[in-house]
Amino acid sequence: MPSSLIDVLQRHREDADPLHLPAELSELTALSQVLDRLPDPRRVRGRRYRLGSLLALCLLAVLGGATTLAGIARYAVDTAPEVRARIGLRRPPRATTLGRLLSRLDGDALDDAVGAWLARHASDPADEGAVELMGVAVDGKAERGSRTGEKTAIHLLAAVLHEGQTVISQRQIAAKSNEIPAFAPLLERPDLRRCVITADAMHPQTGHAEHVITQSGHYILVVKGNQKKLRRQLRHLPWREVPLQYRTREQGHGRREIRRLKVCTVQPGLLFPHAVQAIEVKRRRTSRTTNKTTIKSIYAVTSLSPEHAAPQRIAELIRGHWQVEALHHVRDVTFAEDASRIRTGTAPRAMATLRNLAIGLIRQAGWTNTAAATDHHRSRTDHALQLLNLEA
């Protein structure tokens, strides 16, 4: 999916002069201002730092690869005074100050502000008439390091654009619950027009389908054993009579894989609301080390009609769902999320949101290697600062 910021942000990868933003962008809200407008949980008396300045510092540190509160505090100390002055800090804050702030932030407000800002940058304003469908993957991730004693780990459900691994919405799952009740609140604010929601086998729920359609979106939902009647109905469709519509062959990760896709228009009576087509994907995977071959059939339902998306695009949307897993991998490997010992209050969620924001900015800048991007922004603080001044 094209991005209106690609050409601008691409310059962060080069030793270029400071950015000169287009006039139409400079009239809008900067990311630093968005952070400053969040609800401040602190008492007015005794405040030494502006909220936006502290959050901007945290984001700059995360962009530079900081993974802990101590790391953010060290980043503040090591940063030049003129850099701190540009974000409104007269002196470097302590790690305890940052920890108290992050642990008391309104997680929903932070996620809504960051998600809306990133979502506006994910589409090209000059391409509003485009009909290309955008994939949005819904999946959850546990913050394993936030588990303490009998307290379970914080679990976050996110909506992620397939293109750019950009998180446009995030919600925390209530304790002793699961992802199902959080699905509708997650997709309440984002504009789902031109969006196709993809989700794993937990989410082919009738209420989820109704919510997506009510929000003017579409869905592709994988159906497995937890929906026995629906899966049985899909398996018994006359797939042998349906011609093969799309096929891919790939090699990598020590295996060869062939995927065959068939799409079948379904008559009324399928046990799922607004389902227009059924999908069968047959995956033939051969290990290059053992030469063992496995064949697996995957079934899904979609509200997309043949006029909305060709079989090739449906196949791309199904594969694109796994970009959310790639995002989780980056957060764990590059930003050491699962190893984090930040546990107090909303701090684990706030740090996850800052990581999402950093990765979204890095991807929109054209970087594919996140580790290289963090090294670059650690040494080129001026480039990282310009990200906060880009207009929404």
Helices and strands as residue ranges (DSSP letters): H 6-9, G 10-13, H 23-26, H 31-36, H 51-63, H 69-78, H 81-86, H 95-104, H 107-122, G 125-127, E 134-143, G 144-146, E 154-161, E 166-172, G 180-182, H 183-186, E 195-199, H 206-214, E 218-223, H 228-235, G 239-241, E 246-252, E 255-265, E 277-287, E 293-302, H 311-320, H 323-333, H 347-364, H 370-379, H 381-389
